[in-house]
Amino acid sequence: MQFNLVMWRLFYDLMTTKSGKQSGFGLVEVLMAFGLTSVLVLALMKMMDLQTKQGKTAALNNEVLNIQRLFQTTITDDIACFSTFGGIAPNDEIIPAIKVTSDLTKKPFAESGEVFGQSGITIKEMKLLSPASALAAGLIKNDSYFCKDNEGICTVWFKVTIEKNGKIYGGKDKTFYNFLKGRFAEVKMISDCSQEEAVEACRTVAQASGSSFKVEPEVETDPSGELVRNDCPANKGRIIQCSVYSDSQPLVECLN
């Protein structure tokens, strides 16, 4: 702005200054005035172009922010959350669609490769991030989601990559991140001759993967007969439900 004022001042001085008895403007003065005018016009055009680009960028960023908020609201609904992520471990798993219900006849909230609503924005890819990917994106400070011990409750990150009208924002992928909270565990039925031995077997399974674990109330009967230990006294094996918790296990419950 200061530059433009200076240029206009020089232009004004040039056009209003005459030397001695000279009348009118000389060729040199006219050429200088034309040159100054051209510089002013170019500067003005650059400023207008910059303002237009800044306005478009702000509009796009606002549009992406609104979509991100819609995604966050949807995936924190426990029904939509489990319908979409249930049984999936946070291991950079590709998510084909965000479902609002387990009913497969219902249209998903969003689908990979499809335009989202009326926005003109295409969902290019959706992914449930591993701890390593979340760390690389600067979302966490360590290569673990730090699940709450003995409960398997983790907050994990979900990545969405988008493009608008077939063109990727700014010549590169545009992404945003959402989070979801849930219990991640592998649930196993373990049978042994005593409850203590069954619990120890559960502990061994958990330690093998560096995970915490929890033993649910003992199952007194086994209707299928598949878990009965024939080598136990009187064929009376003890059956427990062993839940092994870690951020590498599948989602078994949404807790948003």
VEXPARO-734248 format. One line per field, with one value per atom (N, C-alpha, C): y, z, x; residue in three letters; residue number from 0. Coordinates in steps of 0.02 Angstrom, whole numbers, plus 50000, padded with zeros to 5 digits. Layout:
yy [Y,...]
zz [Z,...]
xx [X,...]
res [Ala,...]
n [NUM,...]
% end
This chain:
yy [49940,50000,50063,50065,50121,50132,50077,50081,50115,50096,50126,50200,50223,50294,50333,50305,50338,50345,50291,50292,50343,50346,50396,50467,50477,50544,50564,50518,50532,50547,50508,50519,50588,50608,50673,50730,50723,50775,50782,50725,50726,50761,50749,50776,50849,50874,50943,50989,50964,51005,51024,51087,51112,51152,51150,51187,51249,51307,51370,51389,51405,51427,51371,51313,51256,51245,51237,51224,51152,51118,51049,51001,50938,50886,50862,50847,50820,50746,50718,50647,50605,50628,50591,50589,50646,50648,50601,50600,50557,50483,50466,50396,50376,50422,50408,50399,50441,50436,50370,50350,50286,50228,50231,50178,50172,50230,50229,50202,50221,50197,50121,50095,50022,49985,50013,49983,49982,50038,50042,49991,49984,49936,49865,49848,49780,49765,49815,49806,49795,49833,49827,49758,49735,49670,49614,49619,49569,49566,49626,49629,49598,49611,49583,49508,49483,49411,49376,49407,49379,49376,49430,49432,49378,49366,49315,49246,49232,49167,49156,49208,49202,49189,49222,49211,49140,49112,49043,48994,49006,48961,48961,49020,49025,48989,48995,48962,48886,48861,48790,48762,48798,48775,48773,48822,48823,48765,48749,48693,48627,48618,48557,48552,48608,48608,48587,48611,48591,48517,48489,48417,48377,48400,48366,48363,48416,48417,48368,48363,48315,48243,48229,48163,48147,48196,48184,48170,48208,48197,48128,48106,48041,47983,47983,47924,47919,47973,47968,47944,47932,47898,47824,47793,47725,47674,47684,47637,47643,47705,47716,47694,47708,47690,47614,47575,47503,47472,47500,47475,47484,47537,47552,47519,47523,47503,47439,47412,47352,47294,47264,47208,47227,47293,47318,47344,47325,47348,47411,47458,47518,47502,47480,47458,47481,47546,47575,47539,47515,47479,47528,47511,47552,47543,47598,47596,47615,47569,47584,47632,47631,47674,47688,47745,47762,47745,47694,47671,47703,47716,47744,47691,47630,47575,47510,47455,47389,47364,47397,47378,47396,47346,47357,47388,47389,47420,47496,47521,47593,47625,47684,47720,47744,47732,47754,47830,47854,47926,47951,47911,47930,47866,47868,47811,47832,47791,47804,47803,47852,47856,47890,47912,47944,48017,48057,48127,48132,48174,48181,48233,48209,48253,48296,48361,48408,48453,48434,48478,48480,48430,48426,48398,48377,48348,48272,48241,48168,48140,48090,48055,48008,48024,47984,47921,47928,47871,47885,47831,47835,47779,47794,47744,47752,47694,47693,47685,47738,47741,47696,47669,47634,47685,47665,47712,47743,47705,47731,47786,47776,47827,47889,47879,47936,47976,47941,47975,48015,47987,48021,48083,48082,48139,48191,48177,48225,48225,48171,48167,48142,48102,48075,48084,48076,48089,48026,47969,47906,47856,47801,47753,47704,47731,47691,47736,47708,47746,47749,47718,47720,47699,47639,47615,47609,47622,47617,47545,47533,47465,47426,47363,47315,47330,47382,47397,47403,47412,47414,47474,47528,47588,47633,47643,47684,47738,47793,47845,47839,47822,47811,47862,47868,47920,47891,47931,47912,47966,47945,47993,47991,48051,48057,48099,48073,48110,48128,48191,48214,48251,48259,48301,48333,48390,48427,48431,48409,48412,48381,48325,48291,48321,48378,48410,48409,48388,48385,48455,48473,48539,48557,48615,48641,48595,48552,48508,48448,48440,48382,48361,48304,48278,48327,48333,48371,48320,48323,48273,48308,48272,48293,48231,48241,48186,48192,48135,48130,48075,48075,48024,47987,47928,47889,47851,47838,47805,47738,47687,47621,47573,47513,47459,47412,47400,47358,47295,47238,47176,47116,47064,46998,46955,46929,46890,46816,46778,46706,46668,46609,46564,46514,46511,46468,46418,46357,46304,46272,46258,46221,46182,46143,46100,46139,46199,46241,46313,46354,46424,46458,46441,46472,46456,46394,46375,46410,46418,46452,46526,46558,46628,46635,46588,46590,46581,46540,46531,46596,46631,46696,46746,46746,46790,46777,46713,46694,46720,46714,46740,46816,46852,46924,46944,46911,46928,46916,46869,46853,46912,46953,47012,47077,47072,47132,47171,47136,47168,47157,47199,47188,47140,47114,47067,47073,47043,47040,46974,46944,46881,46896,46879,46889,46834,46843,46791,46722,46673,46605,46578,46543,46509,46439,46424,46360,46302,46315,46260,46275,46223,46229,46189,46221,46186,46148,46176,46144,46084,46083,46028,46032,46085,46090,46106,46140,46163,46119,46065,46020,45985,45987,45954,45882,45836,45765,45740,45777,45754,45781,45821,45847,45795,45798,45752,45756,45698,45692,45733,45746,45784,45851,45883,45946,46004,46025,46082,46147,46198,46264,46308,46346,46387,46461,46502,46574,46612,46674,46719,46764,46759,46797,46853,46915,46973,47003,47002,47029,47099,47150,47219,47249,47285,47326,47365,47415,47455,47419,47357,47317,47267,47267,47220,47253,47213,47241,47279,47325,47362,47316,47311,47268,47309,47374,47416,47489,47529,47602,47637,47685,47719,47795,47822,47894,47937]
zz [50000,50000,50000,50041,50044,49976,49942,49876,49827,49828,49782,49793,49856,49871,49845,49853,49828,49752,49719,49645,49620,49653,49634,49645,49698,49712,49658,49638,49585,49520,49506,49445,49446,49503,49510,49501,49533,49528,49456,49423,49354,49309,49318,49274,49288,49347,49365,49367,49352,49354,49284,49273,49209,49223,49179,49189,49144,49174,49137,49099,49034,48993,48950,48963,48921,48930,48877,48880,48858,48891,48875,48904,48879,48904,48848,48868,48820,48811,48760,48746,48805,48835,48891,48950,48963,49018,49007,48944,48928,48937,48912,48919,48992,49033,49104,49138,49119,49149,49130,49066,49044,49082,49091,49127,49199,49232,49301,49306,49257,49257,49249,49204,49193,49257,49293,49355,49406,49410,49457,49441,49376,49355,49371,49356,49371,49446,49487,49559,49584,49556,49576,49556,49495,49472,49516,49536,49580,49647,49674,49739,49735,49681,49673,49664,49627,49618,49684,49724,49789,49835,49835,49876,49854,49788,49762,49785,49779,49800,49875,49915,49987,50005,49967,49979,49963,49908,49889,49939,49961,50010,50075,50098,50159,50152,50093,50081,50081,50050,50048,50117,50154,50222,50266,50258,50297,50278,50213,50189,50218,50217,50244,50319,50355,50427,50442,50403,50413,50402,50350,50336,50392,50416,50471,50532,50547,50605,50595,50533,50519,50529,50506,50516,50590,50629,50700,50736,50719,50750,50733,50671,50649,50681,50680,50705,50781,50815,50888,50911,50863,50879,50886,50942,50957,50905,50879,50829,50764,50741,50679,50689,50748,50764,50758,50792,50791,50724,50691,50624,50575,50585,50539,50560,50624,50647,50689,50705,50746,50716,50757,50733,50694,50689,50651,50699,50689,50731,50700,50742,50715,50688,50626,50595,50523,50512,50445,50400,50431,50394,50351,50287,50242,50260,50268,50284,50221,50192,50129,50137,50196,50205,50279,50293,50360,50362,50401,50405,50464,50456,50511,50548,50520,50550,50524,50558,50535,50477,50462,50407,50340,50303,50242,50186,50194,50142,50150,50206,50218,50184,50155,50122,50174,50162,50209,50213,50267,50276,50226,50214,50166,50139,50075,50044,50007,50010,49973,49898,49863,49791,49770,49818,49802,49825,49791,49810,49875,49920,49985,49979,49984,49982,49919,49928,49872,49870,49905,49913,49853,49809,49754,49777,49840,49868,49866,49839,49835,49892,49925,49977,49942,49944,49909,49948,50013,50054,50127,50164,50236,50268,50325,50355,50431,50467,50539,50554,50581,50586,50640,50624,50674,50718,50777,50819,50783,50743,50706,50657,50622,50575,50611,50668,50707,50734,50753,50776,50720,50660,50602,50583,50595,50580,50635,50689,50745,50789,50787,50826,50897,50906,50971,50981,51041,51057,51065,51058,51065,51017,51004,50956,50989,51032,51065,51079,51079,51096,51171,51211,51284,51308,51290,51314,51391,51421,51494,51515,51559,51580,51606,51586,51609,51586,51546,51520,51444,51414,51341,51309,51347,51321,51287,51223,51184,51145,51134,51087,51026,50969,50908,50855,50803,50752,50685,50651,50587,50536,50479,50428,50367,50342,50281,50230,50170,50115,50064,50042,49997,49936,49886,49828,49805,49771,49750,49674,49646,49574,49534,49560,49524,49532,49566,49575,49649,49664,49734,49756,49817,49844,49840,49812,49814,49781,49736,49702,49744,49803,49845,49884,49917,49955,50009,50019,50076,50125,50187,50236,50299,50334,50402,50445,50510,50558,50608,50624,50677,50726,50785,50834,50858,50884,50913,50973,51020,51082,51088,51107,51114,51152,51160,51193,51139,51141,51091,51125,51102,51135,51090,51105,51076,51131,51120,51171,51156,51204,51195,51253,51237,51289,51305,51367,51388,51440,51430,51477,51507,51572,51605,51663,51698,51751,51813,51822,51879,51854,51892,51873,51874,51924,51929,51867,51844,51785,51722,51719,51662,51660,51720,51724,51704,51725,51707,51631,51601,51529,51493,51521,51493,51499,51557,51567,51516,51502,51455,51385,51365,51300,51296,51348,51349,51348,51387,51390,51324,51286,51222,51174,51182,51138,51175,51237,51276,51295,51304,51317,51388,51409,51473,51460,51514,51504,51562,51552,51604,51597,51654,51655,51676,51634,51649,51697,51726,51771,51739,51778,51753,51723,51668,51637,51667,51700,51736,51690,51635,51591,51520,51481,51411,51369,51347,51311,51250,51216,51155,51170,51230,51248,51216,51176,51140,51185,51242,51283,51345,51352,51410,51404,51458,51458,51481,51437,51454,51502,51504,51547,51619,51632,51700,51743,51809,51854,51842,51834,51823,51763,51716,51656,51671,51725,51745,51736,51673,51660,51678,51695,51710,51649,51634,51573,51593,51564,51577,51511,51515,51457,51467,51422,51427,51376,51400,51356,51357,51300,51294,51263,51300,51279,51251,51195,51170,51110,51088,51031,50965,50967,50906,50897,50945,50942,50909,50889,50857,50906,50879,50919,50938,51003,51025,51056,51070,51099,51088,51067,51059,51124,51144,51208,51198,51148,51134,51181]
xx [50042,50000,50043,50097,50143,50176,50193,50224,50177,50113,50065,50056,50056,50049,50109,50169,50230,50228,50206,50204,50153,50096,50046,50072,50110,50137,50187,50230,50279,50243,50191,50152,50120,50093,50060,50110,50169,50220,50244,50252,50276,50226,50164,50112,50096,50114,50097,50157,50218,50279,50301,50314,50340,50403,50451,50514,50516,50533,50540,50478,50487,50431,50403,50425,50403,50329,50292,50220,50207,50155,50139,50189,50188,50232,50277,50339,50386,50375,50408,50402,50428,50484,50513,50464,50431,50384,50325,50302,50245,50264,50324,50346,50354,50382,50390,50322,50275,50207,50174,50184,50156,50187,50254,50288,50264,50257,50232,50161,50121,50051,50049,50093,50095,50115,50165,50187,50130,50094,50037,49983,49968,49916,49936,50000,50024,50022,50043,50042,49971,49924,49854,49826,49844,49821,49848,49912,49942,49907,49892,49859,49789,49752,49685,49688,49739,49746,49761,49805,49822,49761,49721,49661,49611,49605,49560,49582,49648,49674,49664,49677,49668,49595,49549,49478,49457,49483,49466,49494,49556,49587,49547,49526,49487,49420,49388,49324,49332,49385,49398,49413,49454,49471,49409,49365,49303,49257,49256,49216,49241,49307,49337,49324,49329,49316,49245,49197,49127,49116,49149,49143,49176,49233,49267,49221,49186,49141,49084,49058,49004,49029,49090,49119,49126,49152,49162,49097,49045,48979,48952,48963,48936,48974,49040,49077,49077,49057,49052,48983,48939,48876,48893,48876,48899,48874,48813,48787,48827,48836,48875,48947,48974,49043,49053,49012,49022,49004,48954,48935,48992,49032,49087,49152,49169,49236,49237,49179,49176,49216,49260,49301,49362,49375,49433,49486,49548,49603,49633,49657,49689,49759,49760,49822,49826,49808,49806,49757,49704,49651,49611,49601,49561,49487,49451,49380,49340,49302,49267,49209,49177,49118,49106,49076,49053,48979,48962,48893,48857,48793,48754,48716,48714,48678,48707,48693,48716,48674,48619,48576,48610,48631,48669,48628,48561,48519,48517,48540,48540,48601,48591,48645,48696,48761,48813,48816,48843,48854,48906,48958,49010,49042,49064,49096,49159,49210,49272,49258,49285,49276,49212,49171,49107,49108,49065,49058,49019,49041,49008,48952,48890,48832,48830,48817,48814,48875,48928,48986,49032,49028,49076,49143,49146,49207,49202,49254,49257,49299,49272,49310,49358,49422,49472,49490,49501,49520,49505,49488,49477,49515,49547,49591,49592,49589,49595,49670,49700,49773,49802,49861,49900,49934,49959,49996,50055,50091,50149,50129,50073,50049,50024,49991,49967,50026,50080,50141,50172,50176,50205,50165,50100,50057,50057,50092,50095,50034,49995,49933,49945,49997,50016,50091,50115,50185,50227,50196,50232,50200,50235,50208,50159,50117,50065,50006,49946,49887,49874,49918,49913,49844,49823,49759,49761,49704,49699,49709,49758,49775,49714,49713,49662,49591,49583,49516,49515,49573,49577,49543,49533,49499,49551,49543,49590,49554,49588,49566,49612,49582,49622,49602,49644,49634,49614,49573,49543,49560,49589,49612,49567,49550,49509,49547,49556,49588,49535,49535,49482,49511,49469,49484,49420,49425,49366,49363,49306,49295,49352,49379,49432,49501,49506,49570,49588,49649,49671,49690,49670,49683,49757,49771,49839,49891,49869,49916,49937,49908,49925,49863,49869,49812,49792,49726,49700,49672,49694,49673,49647,49605,49586,49580,49581,49583,49526,49497,49447,49469,49440,49458,49396,49406,49352,49380,49336,49356,49319,49356,49325,49369,49341,49378,49405,49470,49502,49529,49505,49524,49514,49551,49539,49510,49450,49416,49422,49447,49456,49423,49399,49374,49430,49450,49505,49481,49500,49480,49542,49539,49592,49562,49604,49577,49556,49583,49563,49558,49523,49517,49585,49627,49693,49735,49731,49770,49743,49677,49647,49668,49669,49690,49763,49804,49875,49884,49842,49844,49826,49777,49757,49814,49848,49905,49961,49972,50024,50009,49945,49923,49936,49918,49926,50000,50041,50111,50147,50123,50154,50150,50099,50091,50103,50129,50143,50081,50025,49961,49937,49892,49858,49799,49769,49714,49665,49608,49557,49519,49506,49468,49397,49351,49280,49256,49197,49171,49173,49190,49199,49134,49141,49085,49080,49026,49021,49005,48971,48952,48975,48977,48997,48948,48894,48841,48866,48916,48940,48984,49013,49057,49126,49139,49201,49260,49247,49302,49315,49277,49286,49353,49392,49457,49449,49459,49452,49506,49562,49616,49611,49558,49549,49513,49522,49486,49411,49381,49308,49285,49331,49314,49281,49301,49271,49321,49330,49373,49339,49378,49352,49360,49309,49309,49304,49348,49346,49346,49324,49328,49388,49435,49498,49498,49500,49503,49573,49606,49674,49669,49691,49682,49746,49741,49796,49770,49810,49790,49803,49824,49832,49776,49728,49673,49611,49562,49502,49458,49418,49369,49311,49297,49243,49186,49199,49146,49163,49114,49124,49105,49146,49136,49144,49111,49118,49075]
res [Met,Met,Met,Gln,Gln,Gln,Phe,Phe,Phe,Asn,Asn,Asn,Leu,Leu,Leu,Val,Val,Val,Met,Met,Met,Trp,Trp,Trp,Arg,Arg,Arg,Leu,Leu,Leu,Phe,Phe,Phe,Tyr,Tyr,Tyr,Asp,Asp,Asp,Leu,Leu,Leu,Met,Met,Met,Thr,Thr,Thr,Thr,Thr,Thr,Lys,Lys,Lys,Ser,Ser,Ser,Gly,Gly,Gly,Lys,Lys,Lys,Gln,Gln,Gln,Ser,Ser,Ser,Gly,Gly,Gly,Phe,Phe,Phe,Gly,Gly,Gly,Leu,Leu,Leu,Val,Val,Val,Glu,Glu,Glu,Val,Val,Val,Leu,Leu,Leu,Met,Met,Met,Ala,Ala,Ala,Phe,Phe,Phe,Gly,Gly,Gly,Leu,Leu,Leu,Thr,Thr,Thr,Ser,Ser,Ser,Val,Val,Val,Leu,Leu,Leu,Val,Val,Val,Leu,Leu,Leu,Ala,Ala,Ala,Leu,Leu,Leu,Met,Met,Met,Lys,Lys,Lys,Met,Met,Met,Met,Met,Met,Asp,Asp,Asp,Leu,Leu,Leu,Gln,Gln,Gln,Thr,Thr,Thr,Lys,Lys,Lys,Gln,Gln,Gln,Gly,Gly,Gly,Lys,Lys,Lys,Thr,Thr,Thr,Ala,Ala,Ala,Ala,Ala,Ala,Leu,Leu,Leu,Asn,Asn,Asn,Asn,Asn,Asn,Glu,Glu,Glu,Val,Val,Val,Leu,Leu,Leu,Asn,Asn,Asn,Ile,Ile,Ile,Gln,Gln,Gln,Arg,Arg,Arg,Leu,Leu,Leu,Phe,Phe,Phe,Gln,Gln,Gln,Thr,Thr,Thr,Thr,Thr,Thr,Ile,Ile,Ile,Thr,Thr,Thr,Asp,Asp,Asp,Asp,Asp,Asp,Ile,Ile,Ile,Ala,Ala,Ala,Cys,Cys,Cys,Phe,Phe,Phe,Ser,Ser,Ser,Thr,Thr,Thr,Phe,Phe,Phe,Gly,Gly,Gly,Gly,Gly,Gly,Ile,Ile,Ile,Ala,Ala,Ala,Pro,Pro,Pro,Asn,Asn,Asn,Asp,Asp,Asp,Glu,Glu,Glu,Ile,Ile,Ile,Ile,Ile,Ile,Pro,Pro,Pro,Ala,Ala,Ala,Ile,Ile,Ile,Lys,Lys,Lys,Val,Val,Val,Thr,Thr,Thr,Ser,Ser,Ser,Asp,Asp,Asp,Leu,Leu,Leu,Thr,Thr,Thr,Lys,Lys,Lys,Lys,Lys,Lys,Pro,Pro,Pro,Phe,Phe,Phe,Ala,Ala,Ala,Glu,Glu,Glu,Ser,Ser,Ser,Gly,Gly,Gly,Glu,Glu,Glu,Val,Val,Val,Phe,Phe,Phe,Gly,Gly,Gly,Gln,Gln,Gln,Ser,Ser,Ser,Gly,Gly,Gly,Ile,Ile,Ile,Thr,Thr,Thr,Ile,Ile,Ile,Lys,Lys,Lys,Glu,Glu,Glu,Met,Met,Met,Lys,Lys,Lys,Leu,Leu,Leu,Leu,Leu,Leu,Ser,Ser,Ser,Pro,Pro,Pro,Ala,Ala,Ala,Ser,Ser,Ser,Ala,Ala,Ala,Leu,Leu,Leu,Ala,Ala,Ala,Ala,Ala,Ala,Gly,Gly,Gly,Leu,Leu,Leu,Ile,Ile,Ile,Lys,Lys,Lys,Asn,Asn,Asn,Asp,Asp,Asp,Ser,Ser,Ser,Tyr,Tyr,Tyr,Phe,Phe,Phe,Cys,Cys,Cys,Lys,Lys,Lys,Asp,Asp,Asp,Asn,Asn,Asn,Glu,Glu,Glu,Gly,Gly,Gly,Ile,Ile,Ile,Cys,Cys,Cys,Thr,Thr,Thr,Val,Val,Val,Trp,Trp,Trp,Phe,Phe,Phe,Lys,Lys,Lys,Val,Val,Val,Thr,Thr,Thr,Ile,Ile,Ile,Glu,Glu,Glu,Lys,Lys,Lys,Asn,Asn,Asn,Gly,Gly,Gly,Lys,Lys,Lys,Ile,Ile,Ile,Tyr,Tyr,Tyr,Gly,Gly,Gly,Gly,Gly,Gly,Lys,Lys,Lys,Asp,Asp,Asp,Lys,Lys,Lys,Thr,Thr,Thr,Phe,Phe,Phe,Tyr,Tyr,Tyr,Asn,Asn,Asn,Phe,Phe,Phe,Leu,Leu,Leu,Lys,Lys,Lys,Gly,Gly,Gly,Arg,Arg,Arg,Phe,Phe,Phe,Ala,Ala,Ala,Glu,Glu,Glu,Val,Val,Val,Lys,Lys,Lys,Met,Met,Met,Ile,Ile,Ile,Ser,Ser,Ser,Asp,Asp,Asp,Cys,Cys,Cys,Ser,Ser,Ser,Gln,Gln,Gln,Glu,Glu,Glu,Glu,Glu,Glu,Ala,Ala,Ala,Val,Val,Val,Glu,Glu,Glu,Ala,Ala,Ala,Cys,Cys,Cys,Arg,Arg,Arg,Thr,Thr,Thr,Val,Val,Val,Ala,Ala,Ala,Gln,Gln,Gln,Ala,Ala,Ala,Ser,Ser,Ser,Gly,Gly,Gly,Ser,Ser,Ser,Ser,Ser,Ser,Phe,Phe,Phe,Lys,Lys,Lys,Val,Val,Val,Glu,Glu,Glu,Pro,Pro,Pro,Glu,Glu,Glu,Val,Val,Val,Glu,Glu,Glu,Thr,Thr,Thr,Asp,Asp,Asp,Pro,Pro,Pro,Ser,Ser,Ser,Gly,Gly,Gly,Glu,Glu,Glu,Leu,Leu,Leu,Val,Val,Val,Arg,Arg,Arg,Asn,Asn,Asn,Asp,Asp,Asp,Cys,Cys,Cys,Pro,Pro,Pro,Ala,Ala,Ala,Asn,Asn,Asn,Lys,Lys,Lys,Gly,Gly,Gly,Arg,Arg,Arg,Ile,Ile,Ile,Ile,Ile,Ile,Gln,Gln,Gln,Cys,Cys,Cys,Ser,Ser,Ser,Val,Val,Val,Tyr,Tyr,Tyr,Ser,Ser,Ser,Asp,Asp,Asp,Ser,Ser,Ser,Gln,Gln,Gln,Pro,Pro,Pro,Leu,Leu,Leu,Val,Val,Val,Glu,Glu,Glu,Cys,Cys,Cys,Leu,Leu,Leu,Asn,Asn,Asn]
n [0,0,0,1,1,1,2,2,2,3,3,3,4,4,4,5,5,5,6,6,6,7,7,7,8,8,8,9,9,9,10,10,10,11,11,11,12,12,12,13,13,13,14,14,14,15,15,15,16,16,16,17,17,17,18,18,18,19,19,19,20,20,20,21,21,21,22,22,22,23,23,23,24,24,24,25,25,25,26,26,26,27,27,27,28,28,28,29,29,29,30,30,30,31,31,31,32,32,32,33,33,33,34,34,34,35,35,35,36,36,36,37,37,37,38,38,38,39,39,39,40,40,40,41,41,41,42,42,42,43,43,43,44,44,44,45,45,45,46,46,46,47,47,47,48,48,48,49,49,49,50,50,50,51,51,51,52,52,52,53,53,53,54,54,54,55,55,55,56,56,56,57,57,57,58,58,58,59,59,59,60,60,60,61,61,61,62,62,62,63,63,63,64,64,64,65,65,65,66,66,66,67,67,67,68,68,68,69,69,69,70,70,70,71,71,71,72,72,72,73,73,73,74,74,74,75,75,75,76,76,76,77,77,77,78,78,78,79,79,79,80,80,80,81,81,81,82,82,82,83,83,83,84,84,84,85,85,85,86,86,86,87,87,87,88,88,88,89,89,89,90,90,90,91,91,91,92,92,92,93,93,93,94,94,94,95,95,95,96,96,96,97,97,97,98,98,98,99,99,99,100,100,100,101,101,101,102,102,102,103,103,103,104,104,104,105,105,105,106,106,106,107,107,107,108,108,108,109,109,109,110,110,110,111,111,111,112,112,112,113,113,113,114,114,114,115,115,115,116,116,116,117,117,117,118,118,118,119,119,119,120,120,120,121,121,121,122,122,122,123,123,123,124,124,124,125,125,125,126,126,126,127,127,127,128,128,128,129,129,129,130,130,130,131,131,131,132,132,132,133,133,133,134,134,134,135,135,135,136,136,136,137,137,137,138,138,138,139,139,139,140,140,140,141,141,141,142,142,142,143,143,143,144,144,144,145,145,145,146,146,146,147,147,147,148,148,148,149,149,149,150,150,150,151,151,151,152,152,152,153,153,153,154,154,154,155,155,155,156,156,156,157,157,157,158,158,158,159,159,159,160,160,160,161,161,161,162,162,162,163,163,163,164,164,164,165,165,165,166,166,166,167,167,167,168,168,168,169,169,169,170,170,170,171,171,171,172,172,172,173,173,173,174,174,174,175,175,175,176,176,176,177,177,177,178,178,178,179,179,179,180,180,180,181,181,181,182,182,182,183,183,183,184,184,184,185,185,185,186,186,186,187,187,187,188,188,188,189,189,189,190,190,190,191,191,191,192,192,192,193,193,193,194,194,194,195,195,195,196,196,196,197,197,197,198,198,198,199,199,199,200,200,200,201,201,201,202,202,202,203,203,203,204,204,204,205,205,205,206,206,206,207,207,207,208,208,208,209,209,209,210,210,210,211,211,211,212,212,212,213,213,213,214,214,214,215,215,215,216,216,216,217,217,217,218,218,218,219,219,219,220,220,220,221,221,221,222,222,222,223,223,223,224,224,224,225,225,225,226,226,226,227,227,227,228,228,228,229,229,229,230,230,230,231,231,231,232,232,232,233,233,233,234,234,234,235,235,235,236,236,236,237,237,237,238,238,238,239,239,239,240,240,240,241,241,241,242,242,242,243,243,243,244,244,244,245,245,245,246,246,246,247,247,247,248,248,248,249,249,249,250,250,250,251,251,251,252,252,252,253,253,253,254,254,254,255,255,255]
% end
